[in-house]
Amino acid sequence: MHQVSAKEKWSYGAGAMGQNLVYGLMTFLLMVFYTDVLGISAVFVGTLFLLVRIWDALLDPVIAVVVDRIHTRWGKFRPFILAGGILVSILTVLCLYAPDFSPAMKITYVIITYALWNTAYALFDVPFWSLAPAMTSDPIERTKVIAIAKMLGIIGGVVAGGASLPIINAIGNGNASKGYFWTAVIFAALCILFTIILFRNTKEHIYEVKPEHESLKASLNVVLKNKPLLILTLAGLFTGTSLILKQTVTLYYVRYNLGNEGLFTAFSLSSMLFMLLAIGIMPRISAKFGKKKTFIAGGIICITANVLFFFGQSDQILFLFAMNAISMFGVGFSIVLAASMQADTIEYAQWKTGKRSESIVTAVGTFNGKIGTAIAGAVAGYGLTLFDYSPNVTQSDTALTGINLMMSIIPAMGIVLSIVIISFYDLSEKKYAEIVADLKA
């Protein structure tokens, strides 16, 4: 089994940081930008997020099949990562630009740029996560590679969630449109830089070139016969939806429920730092207790903290900060372990069907994450409308309660479902080791 060098691990992680700088910017701020800066209705934004993100998710298997059949002198995945990283960075800037158009033209611009952004992100995301299993088949090394990527990715999310609003306010100086645009330019440039670092310093040590005539149906059959992957996919759907929903409504919660937008940076940073802590200690805990048990324990922590958060009062700032941070600590276990467990199912698929198919297996995970993001965006948009949200005014008690529900109880319900589903996962560490031994033989 190949041992991945520290340089490769951290360079791969740098790519994750760049990816999450732009992804976090879009997740935390795009809905607020659309509703409060461009003046687009929340229900339209929710519908846009739902439809375009489903389109993005449907692209993943197609891109995976194409990538699985191509091998260049730079590898299978790295050229796509480089091209996708550059394209998604440029489109991030275009998405956060406020054109001086009529309302109808403005909506047209938003639809086109957001659809193109999601298309480019699919081209970036599928090969990115396919690269990790191609770097090593050692489960411990693989967990370390993914943990570092997740850790640096979270740091990218921390910067996006914590530093973006102060940068917007400093650059804009009262002009929100200007602030969003130049902040996007800065984050996009960093994403391109980190993507180049990944491209130059990582290698693909395990790969299989697919026959060009192999059909999409044959590739999807690898997924349908992979029971552990299907279980992880459904559990991950609820985990991812819960996390993205919280991130989407965080700025609304801080701005209106707490009445102090200045707390957004500290609120986001504290939660992300606790998630980083979970990611840092997770490999050691999962090595001792197993991935499945650690996943469930993290979920229980997240549920408990979210429920307590709901009952906190707006003047109990420290309590709300703590409960939000602890909930993110719990979900930190689940996010990394889901990626590591999914990577293990690649060898399971090879053992079960004779086909390795890294990209199609990885695409299931990215497809799943994007469906979760679509649902979260729709829930946020429709929820704000249902609870009578109005931008840039004092909110009613109904709106405040609705925002609180989307920050706490609704995510907690999603994590409950993910725990129930993951309890059926049976690809243990012992079974995985036996599978790898069989494949070597």
Summary of the structure (lengths in Angstrom):
residues: 441
radius of gyration: 20.9
end to end distance: 13.5
largest distance: 67.3
contacts: 1683
relative contact order: 0.16
helix: 82%
strand: 0%
